[in-house]
Amino acid sequence: MGILAEDGHGIAVARALQRLLPREDLLLLCDDAFAPYARRRPAVVASRVTSLLGELRADGAKVIVIASPQAVLDALAAQPAGSVALIGLEAPIAQAGAACGGGAVAAVVVEGGVRPRTFGQALRRARGASAIHLEQWPLDDADAVAARVPALIAAGVGALALTSPALSRLRPAIERASGGELPVVEAGDVAAQRVQRTLRHAGLLARRRRPGRLIVISSNPSRAAGPLSA
């Protein structure tokens, strides 16, 4: 199974897959040399993503997860149909809405992680919540994030939809600030569930006894790459 991520934060998606599918081998391709995609032109990102997906297909991946919200917006629709299922990381609005009974949802993105206009257009097409608030949060200031959570609750937000794998690192601060009362849904977890359903439906679940392996590769030669413990 292949995972394409912009950077090493894609490991959060790999871990979500390992929890659901512990016997599957995973190859995580981190495009560190080209990140962040939001600073590139859409056509450039689409070309880059198409090329990297081709490498994962050639490696024999039976399913590929595109673990980047911006890559999904720029490139997923342009991908040719093929035998390898593509599953994109998308804002889990419907799941977050279900967690709060269809109430208001805050869709959280990393500052600079997506182009706000493009992402906002995608959010307006989302269903499953009475209202959607777009939040851009820094990754290096947990205190600022924790201070924002009470304001969201006061504004009537009933759940958070974390759209990027990188945001997993902020989840403890979110849960402390909300006292555990604000449901948090991560896009990586939702994508992992879709992968599980896809493999099961196609009869492609691994039957081996050994634990699956996780291999991490970076497009930046200066980054370490190799097997990580499952």
Buried (B, 14 or more C-beta within 10 A) or exposed (E): BBBBBBBBBBBBBBBBBBEEBEBBBBBBBBBBEBBBBBEBEBEEBBBBBEEBBEBBBEEEBBBBBBBBBBBBBBBBEEBEEEEBBBBBBBBBBBBBBBBBEBBBBBBBBBBEBBBBEBBBEBBEEBEBBEEBBBBBBEBEBBEEBBEBBEEBBEEEBBBBBBBBBBBBEBBEBBBEBBEEEBBBBBBBBBBBBBBBEBBEEEEBBBEEEEEBBBBBBBBBEEBEBEEBEB
